[in-house]
Amino acid sequence: MSAPGSNEYERLQQDALRMRTSSPAERRAFLRQQRNTPRNARTATMLVGVVYVLGGIGQTGKAVYEGQSALVIAVLVAATALGGAMFEFGRRGRTRLAFAVFVVGMIALSLVGQL
């Protein structure tokens, strides 16, 4: 029986050996392969969504406290909802859709905010 995580340790050792013995082009390809995984994309999308939700809640609270107009508060609430939608799409693995909805929604909200 092997120790817990021994497969991961062996994989890391093999990766280190591969990095030492490969050419610069092979190293770049190897690193590109490691960092662009669907799991990393989901995690990044969820993280950005959470940051926008928390920031939107903070800004909405600040706007209410300062007595801003209802339009500003509505735009901030909608931006918070976009962050929540981005988080949910990211959680379900729909990272491209999450990014597209977020960008289009933010552009629309910026146009509304200019009114």
C-alpha positions, 0 to 999 in steps of 0.5 A: 500500500502506498502513502496518501498522495504518493501518486501526486509526488511522483507526478511532480518529480516526473514533471521536474525531470521533464523540465530540466531535460527539455528544450525551451519550446518544450518547456513553454508547451508543457507549462501551457498545457498545465495552466489552461485546464477547465478546472482552472478556468472554472475557478477563475470565473467563480473567483471573479464573480465573487469579487464582483458580487462582494464589490457590488454589495459594498458599493450598493450599501455605500450608495444607499448610505450617501442617498444616491439616486434610484438609477445608480442603485439599480445599476449597482444591483444589476452589476451585482446580479451579473457577478452572481450569474458569472459565478453560477455559470462558472460553477456549472462549467460554462465559462465562455458563456459567463464571460460573454454575459458579463461583458455584454451586461457591463457594457449595457450597464455602463450605457445606462449609467451614462443617462 
